[in-house]
Amino acid sequence: MRRGRRADARGGGHLILNAAATPPRPTSGHSPLDGATIALREPKERHGDHTTRPEFQPQPLLIQKAPELQRFGSLRLLPIALSAEARGLSAQLLNAILADTTILYALYKKHHWLVAGPTFYQLHLLFDKHAEEQLELIDLIAERIQSLGGIAVGDPRHAAELTTIPRPPDGAEEVPVMIGRLLDAHEIIIEKVRKALDATEKSKDLGTNDLLMGDVLRRHELQVWFVAEHVVDVPLAKA
């Protein structure tokens, strides 16, 4: 009498046969497995030299929802030797600048597409260059907010709710009006940057202070110069 017998199925699994006795040899129309208890072990599938686990599927897990991990305006504790009060103030000031910078970036792209007239080529390229530089500032400011333990404004719709830059009409405007809007937007941001510089100097947040002075303020002042020179009323061909 045998305790059991192991047989391989064609699908790669292992069949465990538990029978009180060796099943009789097949006669007409009967299987040797008749009367046996069969347990199928789930096989590991092999593809070349790799083994896959059937319990894991390649289907993406779509439409997942969960509560937000950190609310906007709150702070995480990070070991950067700066008080929560100082970090919170800096994050608040930076988010105001970030929202305006996001809008200024979009304004530059809008004017880059819609500008027209004799200076089209020069301004088309200049506006796009300035937009890319503003995009770099957006990333720097947002990463500084995150490094302070805050939450950066990341949605343009959120930025539109927070910005103090006036919204332009949806259509195209004359070039001098476009330039005037850009210069006004720059000045709004520069005013906030200067206030933030004073505040971060008092709070000893030198990292934020360095970012605002070395990257943000100087970039804005340089862009103001380049844009403002296009509305200087000087003769083109005759003095």
Secondary structure, DSSP 8 states (H G I E B T S, - for coil): --SEEEEE-TTS-EEEEE-SS------TT--TTTT-EEEE----EEETTEEE-TTS------S-----SS-TT------SS--HHHHHHHHHHHHHHHHHHHHHHHHHHHHHHH--STTHHHHHHHHHHHHHHHHHHHHHHHHHHHHTT------HHHHHHH--S----SS---HHHHHHHHHHHHHHHHHHHHHHHHHHHHTT-HHHHHHIIIIIIHHHHHHHHHHHGGG----SS--
